[in-house]
Amino acid sequence: MSQNKLFTVLVPIISVFLGLLAGAIIMLVSGFNPIEGYTALWNGAFGDSYTLGETIRRSTPYILTGLSIAFAFRTGLFNIGAEGQVIVGWLAAVWVGLAIDAPMYIHLPLAIIAAGIAGALWAFIPGILKAKLGVHEVIVTIMMNYIALFVTNDIIRNVLTDRQTTTEAIPASASLASDWLQSITLYSRVHYGILIALFAAVIMWFIIQRTTIGYELKSVGYNEHASRYAGMNVSKNIVLSMVIAGTFAGLAGAMEGLGTYGTISVMSGFPNMGFDGIAVALLGANTALGVVLAAFLFGALKEGAGEMPTGAGVPTELVDIIIALIIFFVASSYIIRWILLRFKKEGK
Amino acid sequence: MVEYVIEMLNIRKEFPGIVANDNITVQLKKGEIHALLGENGAGKSTLMNVLFGLYQPEQGEIRVKGKKVNITNPNIANELGIGMVHQHFMLVEPFTVTQNIVLGSEPTKKSGVIDIDRARKNIKEISDRYGLKVDPDAKISDISVGMQQRVEILKTLYRGAEVLIFDEPTAVLTPQEINELMDIMRSLVKEGKSIILITHKLKEIMEVCDSCTVIRKGKGIGTVDTFNTNVNELASLMVGREVNFNTVKTESHPKETVLKIENLVVKDSRKVDLVKGLNLEIHAGEIVGIAGVDGNGQSELIEAITGLTKSVSGKIELNNKNIMNKSPRKVTESGIGHIPQDRHRFGLVLDYSIGENMVLQTYYKKPYSKAKVLNYKEILNKAEKLIQEYDVRTPSVHTPARALSGGNQQKAIIGREVDRSPDLLIAAQPTRGLDVGAIEFIHKKLIEERDKGKAILLVSFELDEIINVSDRIAVMFDGKIVAEVKPEETNEQELGLLMAGSKVKAGESNVTE
C-alpha cells in the first residue's frame, strides 16, 4: 500500500523531470540554449507578481476540467466531453450575465450556477444514453463537443449579438474579477474563480472518499454486476457521475466567461481546456490534490511559454512539445515503475 | 542413499505484510509423484513460483540433482529441466498444437525458415511415447480443455523437462478427464520423469502420489508417504485439526413457510423460457437443496428471487409478502441473503478493500453512514469483527479483495451475508473450488443458520454436498422441480437419473421410462 502511494507521487514527478530533460535535449539539438530557455519559461510563469497572477488565472479552468475528467474516471467513465461542457458553461454564464439585471449577490451566483447546470445537462445526455442504451460515452461526448461548439457560435452570432463575433462585456454584478487581486498582481487578470476551483477540488475529494455517493459511484465503476447485486441503481449512478463531471467542466467555462474575459466570442476551434484536462487528470493520478498541482504545472508551462520566444528565442511550439513529452512519460508510467522497482531490488 | 532430483531446503519467502513461505522443505525423489498439499492460500503456488524462478526466496537453497542452483528466471528453470503445467493455460488459441509447442524455441532450417515438419514429427513421437494422443495439427480453439492441458504437458516435455510441476491440474477437468490425466502421470514417471502435484484434493493424492508434503499457513508441516497414511490424516495435517467429512446435524424442524414460489416463469436475455412454471416452498428451519445439471434454470431461478432478473409470470412470496420483480435492494431489505455463484462477478468488488466489501449492502445505513457521509471507523470495526469471526485470512482490512485467496474471499462473502441475519439465505455453489477445511466451515455455518430458524436454499452441482447438507432435496430439470426426495432415502444414482429427467420414484431406481 505505502509503496503504491509513494509511486503515485514519484511517477508524475519523474515524468515531469524527464519531459523537461527531453525538452532540453530538443532545444540543444535545435540550436537553442536550454538554460536560457527554461529561465525564460520560469520568468514567464513566476517572474513577477503579474506573471504569477496570470499563471493562476490560466490554471483555474484547468483545475475544473481536470476534476471533471478525474471524477468521471474514478467512477469508470471517460469524459471526453469536458470540452463541450466548458463551452456551454461559458455560454450560459455570459448569457445570464447579460440577460439579467440584479445585485451582485444574486447575479454572480446565478451566472455560476447556470454554467454548472449547462455543463451538467451537456453531460447528462451521454450519461443517460450510456445508462439506458449502452452507447459508449466516448463517442457521444465527442459528438456533443461539436454540437456545443457550433450551436454556441450560432447563438453568439444570431441571438446574443447582431451578427457580431463577440458579445458585450458582462456587467460588474456578474463578474468574478477582483480589483484587490488585480492590484496586488500588477493588474493581471487573476480573479476570484481560483477560490471556486479550489473549493470544487475539496468537494470532489469529499464526494469520492467520504460519502455513500462516492462509494456507490466507485463501486459501479469497478464492478457493475456486484453493484447491482448489492442493490445499487447502476443506471442512476452512471448518469449521476456524468452530471457531476459535467458540472465541474461547466464551471470551468464560467471561469473564462465571468472571470478572464467577461465575454464570449465565436470560436473557430475548440479552446482545448477540456482536452488539456485529460492530461491534467492523468498527471494528477485522478486525485483532487494531484489535479490541482498538475493544473498549476500546466498553467505555468502555458503561461511561461509566452516568454520563451522573446526571452530566449525559443518558439512556443517547443513548449507544446515539452508538455506533450511530459504527458508521454506519464502515460508510459509503467516503464518508470519498472525502473523504480529495479532500483529498489538492487538497493537491497 | 536416495537420489533427489529437486531439493528445496528451508525456503522462506516474504511479501509485504505476510510470510508466504516459512521454512519449507520439499525433496523430490527421481521417478516419484510428490504431492504438495495445502489449503487455499497456504503458500503452495508461491513455493512453486520460487522453484520456477518467478520469485526469489529470502532464505533457503534449491538443489537440482544435489547441486546448488540459483534460479533467477523461468528460462534457467527450463534449462535445468523443470517444466510447469499452469492451472490457467498459456496457449495461443488460433494457433495449432505444434505452433503453440514450438513457440519461443522454434526449430529452423538452414535458411532460417521454421522447420514445422521436424517439430510436428518430434511432437508426435513424444505424444505417442506417453500416450497423450494429441493431434499436432489441431487448433487450440477446437480442442477440449483436457486436450489443451495435454498440450501444456507436451510443451514442457518438448523443452526437455525432467521434472513437471502440475498446478491444480484437475480443477478444470471432468471426472473422465481426471482419470485419463492420472494415467498420463503414471506413464510419465514410468519413463523416468518426476512430478510435483499441487493440489488440495485428498482423493487424488491417495490415488496417484507416492509421497506428500503438507503446507499449512505458509509453514512446512512435514512429508508423509501415501501408503502410510489415509485421507483423514492428510486432512487434519492440512487444516491443523480433525476434519469431519460427514456433516453433523440434527434433524430439522421446519416451521412456517418463508419462501413460496408458484408457477414461476423466467426468460433469459434471448427471450427463451428457462424457468417454466416452477413451484417451490421453503420453511423456516430447513435447508432445501436444489440438485440439477448446470443449465436447467437454477441460475435464473436465483436471479428471479433476488430481483436481478425480471420474472414473466407467477408468484414469489417472502413471509407472505410479494417480492416478485422488486429491485434487488428491496429484496435484500425484505430479508434475503445471497451467496452468489460467481463470487468475482457478483459477490465482491475486487478493487475495493476487504473492509469496504463487508458493507456492500449496508453502507447507506446507520452506523456505517449518516446523512450520506461514511463512517469509516464503524465500517472497519465491523469488518474486523467479521474477519475474526469467519476466519478470513487477510493481511489487513485494507487489503484489496482481489489479493485474497478464493476460500478467504468466499468466507468474507458468507460472513457478510450471514451476519445480516436474513430470513432466507440463498447459497449458490458455496464451496466450489474450496478445500476441505473451508467446505466444512461453510457447511457448519449453513446448518447453524438453519438451527437458528432461518430458511436456506442451497444450489449445488456437487451431489455429495446436496445429500450431506440438505434436509429436503428438490430436483430441478428443464426449468421445473420434477421431484422432491429426502436425502436419507436417496442416493447419487437415483438423483442422477432424476436430474437427467427420467421419472423414477424413490425405491424404483431401476425402472426407466
Chai-1 contact restraints between the chains, C-beta under 6 A:
chainA,res_idxA,chainB,res_idxB,connection_type,confidence,min_distance_angstrom,max_distance_angstrom,comment,restraint_id
A,R210,B,V373,contact,1.0,0.0,6.0,A-B,restraint_1
A,R210,B,L374,contact,1.0,0.0,6.0,A-B,restraint_2
A,T211,B,K372,contact,1.0,0.0,6.0,A-B,restraint_3
A,T211,B,V373,contact,1.0,0.0,6.0,A-B,restraint_4
A,T212,B,Y363,contact,1.0,0.0,6.0,A-B,restraint_5
A,T212,B,Y364,contact,1.0,0.0,6.0,A-B,restraint_6
A,T212,B,S369,contact,1.0,0.0,6.0,A-B,restraint_7
A,T212,B,K372,contact,1.0,0.0,6.0,A-B,restraint_8
A,Y215,B,Y363,contact,1.0,0.0,6.0,A-B,restraint_9
A,S219,B,V349,contact,1.0,0.0,6.0,A-B,restraint_10
A,Y222,B,V349,contact,1.0,0.0,6.0,A-B,restraint_11
A,Y222,B,D351,contact,1.0,0.0,6.0,A-B,restraint_12
A,N223,B,V349,contact,1.0,0.0,6.0,A-B,restraint_13
A,H225,B,R345,contact,1.0,0.0,6.0,A-B,restraint_14
A,H225,B,F346,contact,1.0,0.0,6.0,A-B,restraint_15
A,A226,B,F346,contact,1.0,0.0,6.0,A-B,restraint_16
A,A226,B,V349,contact,1.0,0.0,6.0,A-B,restraint_17
A,Y229,B,F346,contact,1.0,0.0,6.0,A-B,restraint_18
A,A230,B,L360,contact,1.0,0.0,6.0,A-B,restraint_19
A,A230,B,Q361,contact,1.0,0.0,6.0,A-B,restraint_20
A,G231,B,P328,contact,1.0,0.0,6.0,A-B,restraint_21
A,G231,B,R329,contact,1.0,0.0,6.0,A-B,restraint_22
A,G231,B,T332,contact,1.0,0.0,6.0,A-B,restraint_23
A,G231,B,Q361,contact,1.0,0.0,6.0,A-B,restraint_24
